[in-house]
Amino acid sequence: MTQVNAVKTRIALIDDHKLFREGVKRILDMEDGFEVVAEGDDGQEAVAIIDDHNPDVVLMDINMPNINGVEATRRLVEKFPGIKVIILSIHDDEAYVTHAVQTGASGYLLKEMDADALIDAVKVVADGGAYLHPRVTINLLSEFRRMKTHGRDGGEVGFKEVEYRKPLHILTRRECEVLQMLADGKSNRSIGESLYISEKTVKNHVSNILQKMNVNDRTQAVVEAIKNGWVKVN
């Protein structure tokens, strides 16, 4: 019987730190569903590299000589509207994240990420979702809660305060705990250690949460949970 090879997610890696790039490539190459098809060390090269190799996902360093990762992302999105870019950064400030997302990035990872976060991010973004590093998520959402909107008459309208309540009408008690920890910016590993369960079990809980809340990724789940008062954000 002829075995049909599974289609792999094609990845381009753009980062001017060769040692870091080699470490990321090694992690990705160990994953059966991934294939690193191109590498580069300059944002200026990015358009040519993507044009030549047609990857599904681009991992892009934010700080590079000549052209930084955000500007390179803007150029890529303009030329290849369907391209999916994950920014790699040392900055967790919401201003950097907002700028990157507004430019067209589908994900934002801190370089202190562990291997699981990198793999999760690539899978989520390749499937059409969005992925933010857990610490970035909580910073961004905290800023979101502080923002003010403006009414049509120009007067300031604050976000409505919502009474905290667990969403037990759709989630189990354990899933509520996991959702709260997602809002706290915890990784799957950290959640598992806190609840004394395996990372695989955490991933199953997260998958159930996304399905029940009808959202595509953990970031959307946390945003919806905050809007509905299902989690506490300090």
N, C-alpha and C positions, 0 to 999 in steps of 0.2 A: 504494500500500500504506500502511495506517495504521500510524504508528510508535507503539509503546507506551512511554510515559515510565517510566523506572526509578524505583522507590520510593526516596525519599531519607530519610536519617536525620535526624529532627527534633530540634533541639537548643535547649535553654534555657540562657542564660548569665546567671548571678547573680554580680555583682561590683561593689563600691562604688567602684572606681577606674575612672572612665569611659574614660580614655585607654588603660589596659590592656585594658579590655573591647572597645574599638573595634579594637585591634590583633588580639585573638583572633578577633573577628567577621570581620575582613578575611581572615584566614588560612582560616577555615572556609568563608567564602563562595566562595573560590577553588577549593574541592574540589567536583567535580560531584555527588558523592553526599550532600552535606550541605546542610541548610537551617536557619538560625537563625530559629526561629519566635517567640522571646520573649526579653526582656532584663529584668533587675531589678538594683537596687543594695542590696538589704536582705534578709537571711534571713527577715525577717518576711513579706515579700511572696511568698516562694517557693511556699508552699502554694497561694495564690490563682492565681499565674502558671501553675503546673503543672496546676491544675484547669481553667483556661481554655484552655490551649494543648495539653495532652496530648503533651509531647515524648517522644522515645525515650531521650534522654540529657540529663542536667543537669550543666553545668559550674558548680561551686560554690566560691566563694572561702571560705577557712577563717576569715579575720578580717574581720568586718563589724559595723557598729553594731547595737544592739538584740538581734539574735539571730545568733550566729556560725554558720559553715557546718556544723559538726558537729551542733549542735542542730537546725538547719534540716533536715539530712539525716535525723536521727532522726524528726522530725515527718513528713517526706515518706514515708519507708519505712513508717511506721505507717499513713498514710492511703492510700498507693499502693504496696502490697507488691511490685509488679513493677518499680518505678522504678529506673533505673540512674544513679547519681551518681558523678561524678569530682570529687574535691576538688582545688582549686588552692591551693598553699601556698608560703610562703617557708621553712617549717620542714622539715628533713630528719631530725629526731630520731625514733627508732623509737616513742617514746611517743605522738607526734601521729599517726603512721601507724596504730598499733595501735588507738587510740581511734576514729579515723575508720572503719577497717574493721569494728570491732566494732559501730559504730553503724549500719552498713549500706552504706557507700560501696563501689563496685565498682572504683574507681581512685583513685590519688593521684599528682598531678603537681606538681613544683616549678615555680615561676613563671619560672625561668631556662630552661625547656624550649625546644627549637627547634621549628620548625613541623612537622617530620617526627614528633617525639615526640607532639605534640598530635594530629595526624591519626591516627597509629597507635593512640593510647589510645582515641580515640572509636570507631574501627572495631572494636577488640578488645572493648570494653565493650558496644557496640551488638550484637555477635554473641553476647553472653552470657558473655564471659570477664572476667578481672580484669587490671588494668594498674597497675604501680607504676613511678615514675620510676627509671631505672637506679641512681642514687646511693642512693635510698631503699631499693631492693631489697637492696643489699649491706649497708647499715647494719642492716636488719631481719634479714637472714640471719645476720650476725655475732652479733647479740644472741640469735638462735634457738639458735645453737651453744653459747652460754654458759649457756643456761638449764638448770635441773635439774628433773627430774620426781620425783614421790614415789610410792613403792611402796604397796601396800595396808596394809603394817604401819607406814606413816608414815616409814620410812627413806628417805633421799635416794638416788636412782638416777641416775647421770650418763648422758648420751647415749653410746652405744657408739661407740668410735673405729673408723673404717673405713679400711682400707688404700686409699690412692689408686691408682686404676687407670683407664685410659682405656676408655670403652665401645665399643671397636672391634668388638664383636660386633653392634652395631646402627648405629653411626655411622661415617662416613668420617673420615679423619684431619683433613681440613679442618673438618668439622662438629664434631669434638672441640675444635678450636682456637676455633671460634666459641662453643661452649657454655661453655668456660672464660672467654672474654671477657664473655659474658653474666653469669656469676657474679662477674666483677670489676666489674660495674656499668657497662660501656661501652655507649654508644648505637650504633645501626647505623652512623652516620657515623664514629664513632671506630674501630669494628671495621674498617670499610672502609679507613680510613687506615692502620691498623696492619698489615693484611694485603695492602695495595695492590690492593684489589678495589673494585668499585663498590658503592654502597648497595643497588642493585637485586639484585646478587649476594648480598649479606649477607642481604637479606630472603628470598631463595630458600633460603639455607642455614637460616635460622631456621625457615621454614615446613617444611622437610624434617625438622629436628630435632623440632619439635612433633608432626609426624605419626608419626615413628618411635618417639618416646617416649610416644605416646598421651596427650598433655596438651593443654590448651586455649590456654595462653599461656606467655610466656617466664618469668614468675614461677614457675609450676608446674614448668616444666622445670628451673629452677635449684634449687628446693627438692628435687625428686626426685634431681637430680644430686648434691647435697650428701649426702642420705640414703644414696645408693649408693656414695659415695666416688669419683665420676667427675670431680670438680673440686676444686681446692685453694682454700680460703678462708683468707686471712691474718687 
